[in-house]
Amino acid sequence: MKLPVMPPVAPMLAKSVSAIPPGASYEPKWDGFRSIFFRDADEVEFGSRNEKPMTRYFPELVQAVKAELPDQCVIDGEIVIATDAGLDFDALQQRIHPAVSRVTMLSEKTPASFIAFDLLALGDEDYTGRPFTERRAALRAALADVAAPIHLTPATKDQDLAQRWFSEFEGAGLDGIVAKPLQGTYQPDKRVMFKIKHERTADCVVAGYRVHKSGPDAIGSLMLGLYTDAGVLNSIGVIGAFPMARRRELFAELQPLVTGFDEHPWNWAAHEAGERTPRKGEGSRWNAGKDLSFVPLRPELVVEVRYEHMEGERFRHTAQFNRWRPDRTPESCTYEQLEVPIAFSLGDIVPGLGILQ
């Protein structure tokens, strides 16, 4: 491979802001795997945010790159799996698997798409030092005739339209808006863009904890639950960002609530690891080998947390502690309190996305 910009390259990043800034180019914030695609004729490599190649996990995209992208190019974007119900991040995670046979099967069952949104190189020209307006124009021209599963992300300079996208597109599984300075150059691993993400609050039941890696007398994370209409307490996520001193204080404060599994709604410890398929919401989405044991608590404490959005019945990302709610009863912590985004079709955002090819 011989390109003006060679792998590995750390993608350019964004810093969080509370509102959509004026005077920028605005794009939907896609919820997938960030990847820089490198193509030099028949040589193709997909880089990741941590600069490790992901090429082997997406054989269908390798073929699409050879069929649709220019012979020599370096393009930044997002790998997603699109369905009729929106983006499916869980299905995307299943692709990171050591078995070639499983990756091949999933590439046919749940094929991925690539959403292109920046240009680093084209032919023998390095575009990283050019302003974003030039990079966007060149990318749009280069992908003018591209076909699924390769797509060009929509972009606008209209701040009011970007605000509408922010509200509407969440219903298709997107998680915000990215704002790019019009004259900004491409700066790998630098937070020079801006991201605006949804943030909401929910009152949750604290039903257990895991200890911190530093030792058995500090809280690592608190396990959160919400009640369904049928009165079942579902596991929906965790909070875990506490100062070390507070972790030890929490450990002492929670000991009176420690209980056994016999009367606990999450009696997962009744089976040894490896003898069963974990319940939905039980497993670690990042590390299949992680110890999932926890200390059960009587579900009496209520905590208000901040979260971005849901994925199914769980928080998509780790929630953040907001405040304790001694005025709320555990039984009042139900899914009914959660804001449900208006459903929105991926095909209305990017024509052809979400349609099985």
N, C-alpha and C positions, 0 to 999 in steps of 0.2 A: 504494500500500500504506500502510495506517494501522493500526499495531498498538501495544500498550503497550510492547513491546520490538521495536525496529526493527533491521534488518540494517545493517551487519555486526556480528556479536557473536563475540568470541573464546571458544571453548568453555572451560569449567572443566576444569582439569587434575588429574593425580594424581602424587604422589611415590612412588618405589619404596621398599618396605619388605621385609624378609626373611621376615616371618611374618604370618599373618592376624590383625589386631588385634581385640580383643574389643569388644563393645558398639556395633556398626555395622550398616548394611544392606549385604548382600553380593550382588554380581551377577557373572555371567560376564563376562570381558573379551573383547569381540568383536574379531576381526581383520579390519578393513575400513577404509573411509574415514569418519572422524569428520565428522558433518555436523549442522548445526542447520537444521531445516525451518521456514520461515516461510510461513504461509498466511493470506491475507485474501481470502476468497471465491474468485474465479478467478485471483487473483494468487498465484503460488507462487515461492519462491526457496529454493535449497539453499545454505547457507553451508558453508565448509570450515574446517579448523583454522587456515589462514592468512588466513581471512576473505574469500577470493575465491569468487565463486559457482560452483557446479558443476551448476546446473540443466540446462544444455543436454546434459550427458552422460548423463542418466538420464530420457529422455522417458516411459518406462513408469512411473516413480515419480511423475512430475508428475500423470499420470492417476489413479494410486492415491491420491495425497494428496487430490485433488478428490473422489474417491469415498468415501474412508474417514475422513479426519480432520475435526475440527470446522471450521466455516467460518472462525473466527478463532483461530489458535493458533500458538505457537512451541514446538517440541519438539526436544530434543537427542537424538541417537542415532548409529547407525552404519549406513552403507550397506555391504551385504555381497552376495556372490554365493554362494549355497548350492547344493551338488551332493550326489549320493548319497554321495560320498567325503568330504564335509565342506566347509569354506569354501575358496574358490578365489580367492586374492589376485591371482594372475597374470591371471586373466580380468577381475578388477576393474580392474586397471591398464590393460588394453587399451581401456577405455572412454574414457580421457582422450585423445581423438583429434580433430584439427581437422576431419575430414571428416564432415559430417552423415550421409551415406549409410552410412558404416561404423558410426557410433554407432547409427543406426536398425537396421542389420542385427544388431549385437551385442545390442541391447536385446530383440530377438526370439529370438536364439539362446541367449544366456546372461542372462536377465532378473535384475535385482537385487532385493533386498529391503531394507527399512528396519527396524532394530531400535530401538524407542523406549525411552529410559531416564531421561529427565528432562523436566520441564515448566517453561518460562520464562514463558509467558503463555497465557491462555485467555479468549476473549471480550475484554472490555475490562479484564481484571485482570492486573496484573504479579505473577508468582509468585516472582520472583528473590529477594525479601527474606524469603520464608517458609522455615521449616525443611524439610528434605528429607522428613520423614514426611508433611507436608501436601502437598508437591509430588507425592510418589509416590501418595498416595491419590487426588488429583485426576486424575493421569495415568491411573491404573487405571480410574477411573470414566469418563473421557473416551474411553478406548479399549476399553470393555467389549465392544462389538460389532464391533470392527475385524476385517477379513479380510485375508488375504494379498494382496499382498506386504508389508503393514504388520503389524508384530508388536510386542508388549510384552515386554521382557526379563523373565525370571524374577528374583525377588529374595527374599532370606530374611534373617531376623535370627538364625538358628541357625548359630552358628560351626562346629559339627561338620558340618552339612550343607554349608556353604561349603567346608570342607576336603575333603569328598568330591567336590564339584564340581571343585575344583582338580585333583584326581587324574584324574577320569573325563572331563571335558569336553575335555581336550587331544586326545583321540582323535577329536574331531569338528572339529579345527582351531582351537579357541579357545586363547588363550595366557595364561590366568591368571584372577585374581579382582580385582574392584574393590570396595573398602570405602568406604562413604560415611557420614560422621558423621550421626547421626540428626537433630540439631538444626542442622546446617550450612545456611547460605544458599547460593544460587547465586552464585559469584564468578567472573566471566569472567577467563580467562587467569591464574588463581591456582591453585597446586598445593595444594588443600585436601582432596582425596580421597587414597586410598592404593591402590596397585596391587601385587599380588603375582604375579610372573611366574616361570616355570620357568627354572632355570639349571643347565646341565650342563657337563661337560668332555669334550673329545675330543682325541686325539693325531692331528695332521695333518702331511702332508708339505708343506714349503715348496718350491714349484716355480717361483716367479718373483716379480718385484716390478714395481711402477710407481713412477716417480720423483715426488717431491713438487712441488707447484706453485711452491715457492719457488726451485727450481733443480735442476740435474741431479746434484747431489752429495748428495741426501738421499732417503730412502725415503718414498714416499707410502703405499703399502700392500703387504703381503705376500700373495701368492696361494697359497691352500691347496688341497690335494687329498687324496682318499681313494681307496684301491684297491677295485675291485669284485671279486666272486668270480672273474671272468674275468681278473683281473690288469690291468685298464685303470685308469689314474689319472684319476679324474673331478675336474673343477674344482668346488669346493663353496662357495667364498666367500673373503673376505679379512679380514685384521686391519689396522688402520691408526692406532690411537690411541697414538702415541708422542710423548714430548717432543722438541723440535727437535734438541737435542744428541744424543739417542739415534738419531734418524733418520739423522744424518750418520755416527754410529758404525756403524750397521747397514750403511749403504752401503759403507763400507770393508771391513767384515767379510765381506760377501757377494761381493765382486769375484772371489775365487778360484773361486767356484762358477758364475760366468757361463759359459754355453755357447751353442752355436748352435741354431737351430731344427731342423736336419736330424735330430738324434738326440733331440729333445725330444718328449715325448708330446703336447704341446699346440702343434702346428705350425700355429697359426691364421694366422700371418703369411704363409703360402704364398699367400694370396689377398688381394687388395687390398680395402679396405672398399668395400661397395656392389656387389660382384660376386657375392655369395652371401648366403644366409640364415645368420646366426650359429648356431653349434652351441648346443645346450641348455646353459645355464650360462655362456655366453661373454658375452652382451650385458649392458649396464648396465640394470638394472630401473628406474632413476630418470631416465636421460637418454639417449634413443636416439641423440643426436648426439655422445656422449662418445667421445674417443679411447680405443680399447680396446687399443692397443699395449702391450706389456710386455717386460721383459727376462727371458729364460728362465734358470733356474738348474738345475744338475744336482739331481735330486730326492733329496738326501741328508740334509737337515736335518729334524728332527722337532720340532714345537712343540705344547705343550698349550694349548688355547684354551677359553674359556668361551662357551657359546652357549645360547640360549633354547629353540629348537626348529627342526626341519627343515621345509622346504617342498619336497616331492619329494626330489630328491637333493642339495639345497643348503641352507645355513643360511638361515633366514628373514630374519635381521638380521645386520649386521656382527658378527663374533665379536670377542672381547676376548682380548688376550695374557694367558696365565697364567704359563708358564715354558717353558724349553727342555727337551727330553727327549733328551740324548745317549745315554741307556741304551736307547732304542727304535730299532729298524730301520725304515726307510721302508716296507718290505713288510708290517710288522705293523700299519700304519695302514689299517684296513679299515672298512667299514660295520658289520661285526659288533659293534664296540664300542659302537655307539649304542643308547641305550634307545629302544625302540619303544612308543609309547603304545597302550593298549588301544583298539581301534576303538569309537567311540561315535556314535550316530545324532543328527544335528541335530534330527530330528523328535521325539526324546525330550527335548530341551532346550526347544524351542519348537514346539508342535504345528503341522504344516503347513509348516514351514521346510524347504527343500530339495526340495519337491515342485513340479514345473513346473506353473505355473497355465495 
